[in-house]
Amino acid sequence: HFIFSYSDGFYYLHAYLGEEDTVTLPKDYNGNSYMLKRFVGASHVIIPDGVTRIDGYAFERNKELISITIPNSVTYIGENAFSGCVNLKDITLSDRLTEISWYAFQNCDSLISIEIPESVTSIAGYAFGNCSALTSVVIPDSVTHIASEAFTGCTALQDIQLTGDPNFCYIDGVLYNNPITQIVWVSYGCPNEVVIVDGVTAIGVEVFRGRKNVTSVKIPD
């Protein structure tokens, strides 16, 4: 029921054509490793243990996908891996993942919450861009870098929960790095009048984009 192809020395898995809603992907194809390429089919997908990477565009624009279970063997998720999966609601991430790549979950319109594993150190630009239903994000103290565009377009996101001894601080609707030198993100529920705290020398790209409630911004000398 799985559709594979072979090109330039690589096997690719494209689709599942069976009738099951929940599917565990095969570990290999006749003993050969393979890559996912815009995979479609099945609403609930389980990546088998032993898989170490989910390459870029693996599930891009898969409108059937509702949930994805990613084993702890996975250390890498590529760019646009789940971009455009508009019905994806439930994600279980690997606790060995080190980075959320560019556009990895962009335009996942049904995603409501995400908890970043404690193994992750970096969240790249537009990683969760335009996830319009996203209301809850939990970021551990392992994360040292959050691109200022990481949550651009997440219009329902009012705040970000920081755990442990974070490398960021959240003050009056504004997320700063810690020690404070830069604005990383501004809540879509921030005050109408935003007062930037002392110490800031840089304002991240697009941090005020779409914040239609903001009427003034006070920048320190």
N, C-alpha and C positions, 0 to 999 in steps of 0.2 A: 504493500500500500504506500510505500515511500518512493518518491521519484528522484533519481539521481542523474547527474550528467558528469561527463569527463572532458576536461579541456586544459590544454597546456600543462599536463602533468598533475592536475589536481582533480579530485572528486568533489562534487557539489551536491548538497541536498536542497531541493527546491520546494517539495510539497508532500503532504500526507493526504491521500485520497480515500482513506477508510471512513467508517461511520462512527468511530468513537469520539466523544467530546474531549476526553483526557488521554493524552498520548505521551509516552516516554520515548524520546528519540533514540535511535540505535547508537551504540558506542562506536561503531565503525561500519564500513561497507566492504564486505568480503575480506576483512582483515586490514583494510586500508583506512587511513584517517580521511576526514572530509571536512569541508567548510559549509556553513549555512549561507544560502544566497537568496535573500528576500523570500524566506520560507513562508508558506501559507498552508492552511488546513489545521483543524482542531482548535478548540477554544481555550483549552488548558494544556500547556506544554511543560513537560518536565525534562530538563537537561540531565543526562545521566552522570553519575559520579565518575570522575576520571577525566572529564573534559576540562581543559585548562584555559580556553579562550573562546569568546564569542566575537567573531570578527565584525568589522564594520558592515552595515546594511543587512545584517543577518535576518532581521524580522521587519525591516522597514516597510511601513504602510500595510502591515497585516491587520486588516480590519476585523478579522475573526477572533483575534487573540484577546482573551480576558484575563488570564493569569499565566505567570511564568515562574517556575521554580528553578533557581540556579544553585548548583551544588557548591560546597566549599572548596572544591578543587579548582574552580574558575578564578583566575587572577587578573584577567583582562577582558574588558568589554569595549569594542571598537566604536568609532564615530558612527552616529546615525543607526546604531544597532537596533533600536526600538522606535526610532523616529516615525511619527505618523500612525502609531498603533492606537487609534482613537478610542478603542473600547477596553484597553488594558487598564485593569483596576487594581490588581494584586501582584506585587513583585516581592519575591524573596531573594535577596542579594547574598552573594558569597561573603563569608567573613575573612576571606583572603584577598579580596579585591583591593587594589591600591589606588585606583583613580576612576572617577566618573568622566568619561571622555566627552569631547565636543558633540553636542546635539544628540547624545545617547538616548535620551527619553523625550526629546522635543516633540511638542504637539501630541502628547498622550493626554487627550482631553478628558478622560474618565478617571485618571489617577488622582486619588484624594489625599493619600499620605505616603510618606517615604521615610524610612529610618536608615541613615547612612551607617554602614558597618564601621567598627572601630579600627579596621585595617586601612581604611581609605585616608589618604593624605591630601588629595587634590580633587576639586570639583571644577571642571572646565566650562568654558563659555557655552551658554545655551543648553547645558546638560539637561535642564528641565524647562527650557524655554517654552512659553505659551502653553504650559499645563494649566489650563484655565480653571480646573476643579480642585487644584491642589490647595489644601488648607493646613496641612501639618507636615513639618519637616524637622527631623531630629538630627543634629550634627554633633558627633563626638569630638573629644579633644585631640584625636589623632589628626584631624584635618587642619592643615596649615595654610592652605590656599583655596580661596573661593573666587572664581572669576566674577567680576561685577555683572556680567550678563547671564550668569548661571540660572537665575530665576526670572529673567525678563519675560513679561507677559503672563506671569502667574498672578492674575488679578484678584483671586480669592485668598491669596496668602497674606495673612495679617502679621504673623510673627514667625520667627525661627527659634526652635528650642535648642539651646546649647547645653551639653552635658560635660561632666568632669571638670577639668581645669582648662577651659577653652582658650584657643588662640584668637578669639574674637570677643567682642562685648556688644551688648544690645542696649541702647539708650534712647528712650523716647521715639521708638519706631525706626531707628537708624542702626544698622549693623556696621561696626568698625572693626579693624584689625586691633590686636592687642600685643604690645603697647600701641596706643592710638596715633596713627599717622594718615589713615586713608578710610574713606567711606566705601564699604564693600557692597551694601545693599540698602535700599530704603523700602520699608513696608508699604503695601498698598493701603494700609490703614493708619498711616502716619498722621501726625497733627497737620492742620492747615498751614501753620507757621512752623517751619522746621528751623531749629537752632543747632547749628553744627558746633560741636564742642571744640575747645582749644586743643591744639596739637595736630590738627588735620592739615596736611600739606597736599593731599591729592584726593580728587573725587573720581570714583570709578566710572567707566563708560556706561551710559544708559541708566544710571541709578535712579534718575528722576523720570525716566520715560514712562508715560502712561499714568503718572500720579496726578490725576486730574483734580484732586482735592487740594493740592498744594497751592497756596496763594503767595507765599513768600519764603525765602530762604536766607537766613542770617549767617554770613560767613565770617569767622573770626579774623582778626588782623594778622 
